[in-house]
Amino acid sequence: MANNFDGDIPEDIVREILLRLPVKLLLQYTSVCKTWLSIITSPDFISSHTHRALMVSRIDPTLLAIRVNELILFSRARDGLTSNNNHSNNLLVMPRLFGIKPFVINSCNGIICVANLVNHNDLFYLWNPAIRKCRKLPDPPRRRSYRYIIGFGYDSISADYKVVRCEYDYSRYFKARKVHVYSTNADCWREIRPTIPLEYSSWIPLEYRGWRSKRADIVVNGVVYFDNFDELISFDLHKEIFGRIPLPSSHRLQLSKVLDFEGAVAMVFGYIGDEVGAHLWTLDDVSGRVTWTKIFSIDADPDSYLWLKCYLGGGQFCGRITNKKTDDVYNILYNYEKKKTKLYRNDLDDSTVLTGMIHTETLVSLGGFEQVE
């Protein structure tokens, strides 16, 4: 490695240029000279680069998907929902350390939380595939139930990544039995008492069937949201307090997961009965009162079942439609601004399932991270 970069470019200009480069190139450029290594590995640069990457992701996001039969995690651009494309350059192969059936919980600031949920002895990992580093979390208390919900997110106030696990008891009508929270700052699990009664809905979306666990839907502004059939369960990662939010109306049909729409919690609902149409609603705080607001209509084919999984930004949603007559399933991209829908045949032999999870590549490295292949 050279001691200095041979050039007359001021260091602050070099820094601004480097901030605009992807992680893969930055890792390569740490070998250019000591000055570049110092810039790229500094906490201030990593923080600024992460912030910029997250802003760019709002415009041009990367979607995570899981190839179920191979348990391989890979990213796809917005126009790559069909498995016929060559995605070999984007494959994110999970380390064998994660076990046979790893369960992807969420991605936050480039960190993916992965769990191995076998035989009640849960194992959790925080993994940044861009820098090929991982950290195994301390073992949580042994689970006694097969029903549980897990969330992962970032508490920006305390600069702390947290995992929350809600365990439900069969004998008590699926009421929360125990809640444990892991904090990277404290590096331990703590049991907390829910501030409200928590009940687990017996209704499970299609994408969770076959699992006895359920991941949180989204994290918005440091709050984790779980879809619980006729309500949302919220968990403030900083205050560590639960909340319950009723959905707009019981006569509406849910047509989406809980979505992060331009930084707001949102859901899509249709009507049950004679009325037709689908609409996106956002959860808003009006004078300290939480309320749902209908924002716009969504074109919905009356001959198909619609299910939207993720908002990609730029007016585009990804999801799936199922033909009511033939049961044919298609992955879709729907642009609500242009009122256009792109269909991608879901090949059952490929067994590709979109998770509806946005992932942003970053340089973020946590204490205890170790290199993995």
QUICORSUL-V878074 format. One record per backbone hydrogen bond with DSSP energy under -1.0 kcal/mol. CO is the residue of the C=O (numbers start at 0). NH is the residue of the N-H. E is the energy in kcal/mol with one decimal. If there is no record, write none. Layout:
# QUICORSUL-V878074
{{CO,NH,E} {CO,NH,E}}
This chain:
# QUICORSUL-V878074
{{1,33,-1.2} {4,6,-1.3} {9,13,-2.1} {10,14,-2.4} {11,15,-1.7} {12,16,-2.1} {13,17,-2.7} {14,18,-2.0} {16,19,-1.3} {17,20,-1.8} {21,25,-2.0} {22,26,-2.5} {23,27,-1.3} {24,28,-2.5} {27,30,-1.4} {28,31,-1.4} {32,36,-2.2} {33,37,-2.5} {34,38,-2.2} {35,39,-2.9} {36,40,-1.9} {38,41,-1.0} {41,45,-2.3} {42,46,-2.4} {43,47,-2.3} {44,48,-3.1} {45,49,-2.3} {46,50,-2.2} {47,51,-2.2} {48,52,-2.5} {49,53,-2.3} {50,54,-1.7} {51,55,-2.6} {52,56,-2.1} {55,58,-1.3} {55,59,-2.8} {61,358,-2.6} {62,75,-2.2} {63,354,-1.1} {64,73,-1.8} {65,67,-1.2} {65,352,-1.8} {66,69,-1.5} {66,70,-1.8} {66,71,-1.1} {71,66,-2.2} {72,91,-2.1} {73,64,-1.9} {75,62,-2.4} {76,79,-2.0} {81,84,-1.4} {86,89,-1.8} {89,74,-1.4} {91,72,-1.4} {94,97,-2.0} {95,98,-2.1} {102,114,-2.3} {105,112,-2.8} {107,110,-2.2} {110,107,-2.9} {111,126,-2.4} {112,104,-2.9} {113,124,-2.8} {114,102,-3.2} {115,122,-2.1} {117,120,-1.4} {119,121,-1.2} {119,142,-2.2} {122,115,-2.8} {123,136,-2.8} {124,113,-2.5} {125,134,-2.2} {126,111,-3.3} {127,132,-1.8} {131,371,-2.5} {132,127,-2.8} {133,369,-2.9} {134,125,-2.5} {146,167,-2.8} {147,213,-1.4} {148,165,-3.0} {149,215,-2.1} {150,163,-2.5} {152,161,-2.6} {154,159,-2.1} {159,154,-3.4} {160,183,-2.2} {161,152,-2.1} {162,181,-3.1} {163,150,-2.5} {164,179,-2.4} {165,148,-2.1} {166,176,-3.7} {166,177,-1.5} {168,171,-1.2} {168,173,-1.2} {169,172,-1.1} {173,199,-2.6} {174,168,-2.3} {177,166,-3.3} {178,191,-2.5} {179,164,-2.8} {180,189,-2.3} {181,162,-1.7} {182,186,-2.1} {187,182,-1.6} {189,180,-2.7} {197,175,-2.8} {204,207,-1.7} {205,208,-1.2} {207,210,-2.2} {211,147,-1.1} {213,149,-2.4} {217,224,-2.6} {219,222,-1.2} {221,236,-2.4} {222,219,-2.3} {223,234,-2.2} {224,216,-2.0} {224,217,-1.1} {225,232,-2.7} {227,229,-1.7} {229,246,-1.4} {230,227,-2.7} {231,244,-2.8} {232,225,-3.0} {233,242,-2.1} {234,223,-2.8} {235,239,-2.3} {240,235,-2.6} {242,233,-2.6} {244,231,-3.0} {248,251,-1.3} {250,271,-1.5} {252,269,-3.2} {254,307,-2.2} {258,265,-2.4} {260,263,-1.4} {263,260,-3.0} {264,282,-3.0} {265,258,-3.5} {266,280,-3.1} {267,254,-3.2} {268,278,-2.6} {269,252,-2.5} {277,297,-2.9} {278,268,-2.5} {279,294,-3.3} {280,266,-2.2} {281,292,-2.5} {283,290,-2.9} {285,288,-1.6} {288,285,-3.0} {290,283,-3.4} {292,281,-2.4} {295,279,-2.6} {300,303,-1.9} {302,323,-2.5} {304,321,-1.9} {306,319,-2.6} {307,256,-2.2} {309,317,-2.6} {312,315,-1.8} {314,335,-2.2} {315,311,-3.0} {316,333,-2.9} {317,308,-2.5} {317,309,-1.8} {318,331,-2.1} {319,306,-2.2} {320,329,-2.4} {321,304,-2.8} {322,326,-2.1} {327,322,-2.5} {328,345,-1.8} {329,320,-2.1} {330,343,-3.0} {331,318,-1.8} {332,341,-2.9} {333,316,-2.7} {334,338,-1.4} {334,339,-1.5} {339,334,-3.0} {341,332,-1.9} {343,330,-3.1} {346,349,-1.1} {346,350,-1.3} {350,67,-1.4} {352,65,-1.9} {356,63,-3.3} {365,368,-2.0} {369,133,-2.5}}
